[in-house]
Amino acid sequence: MPQAVSLQSRLIRTSLFSSMVAGVLALLLFVGVSLYQTMQVQDQLMNEIADMLLISDVTTSSGQQVDELSDEFDIQYQLKDQQQVLTASKDFHLEEQSSKIKNNVSEGYDFLWQDLQLWRMYRAEDAELNMSVLVLQPLGERFKDLAQNVMGYALVLVLLWLTQWLILHFAVKRQFKVIHQLSKNIAEKNANDLTPIQQQVPELKELQPIVWQLNQMLQRLKQSLVAEQRFTADASHELRSPLSAIQMRLQVLKRKYPDLTQDLVSIQNDVNRGTQVLENLLLLARLDPTNTRQLPKTEIDLQVIVKDVVQALQPFATKKSIQIQTQLSPHLAILANEKLIFSCIRNLMDNAIRYVGQNGHVFINVQHQHQKLTMTIEDDGQGVTEEVLRRLGERFYRALGTKTQGSGLGLSICQKIIELHAAEMHFSQSSHGGLKVELQFPVNIHR
């Protein structure tokens, strides 16, 4: 089963991710614009320094201003008259390369790779004075302040994203209260309450189609339950009537033929048991497996129930020469519905007797085990395949290749009875060769 994904977390992540993408794009745009402006400003500064060197007297205050700008922005310069250096910055260290640069580089701006770093270079000439100026600046120097600004901007973005995450976490969680309340309202619905679901205020437009569809489904479910209840009542009436008539005729026959009283009593017991099975089936049809408190329960002794079942099925076992071996521990009391538990155990034992061969054996073991009361019913009949084990308990399912008669409802009825008692039923291959059915009842079952 795939792992469930939280819609709330996904909304938060999506909103935060979109904000982060927008912030990164803004940061890149900021860096691009800043790079362009910085290059423009610094190039203009280099141009002004070159003009000041060409047209001013470097021995006056203009020369001092050039040195101040040079020191502040790490700009190196050299002014030449033909091959003679008129003036240069004190840290100008490209003296050997200046003539080569002059020959290979035209006037204007260019880039130079020197001393393992990239330089921005500007060269200008004054043809009348026969002078040229070379201005250099390490490119990295231009972006020191820019790098600090970018780091500051990035830090502000991170803080904004953290703040946004906190706001989204609480805001989205608050909005989801409506969905959680709707989920709670749906969970509270049961067979006794199928009224339409009312969406909480404020109503969410996106949830309206879902609520509408749920209410439509509840309406259809209510109609189906009403139809089922009518069918159950009609079936109960129609089935009780012939059984009651048989009971009355048996009473008449007992008075008319006293010699047949013993046989008629057995028939009457079977009719009584059939009536009780009918009542149990009707009860199962009305009960909700998720609400075990609906089921009337009393404290019963499993040892007594098992003995009664064995006694009731002994004629069928004797007919096939089947031996029923029981191993019952004392103090086997549980809180359960006696009639339903009797029907469940009778169905399981009847199933074992049907499928075991002539002169076979049925083994019944009831004992306390790991804070549970465990009951096993095994037989030494034919082996059971894994496919059959997987399908046991399905309604109307009967294993192919068997010559026994049945409706395929016995084990499914047992399964529902066990669910109503908050117990467990497991099928497996028996070490004796046939089928093993294990029932596990909680020792402390509350009403």
Disulfide bonds with the S-S distance in Angstrom:
none
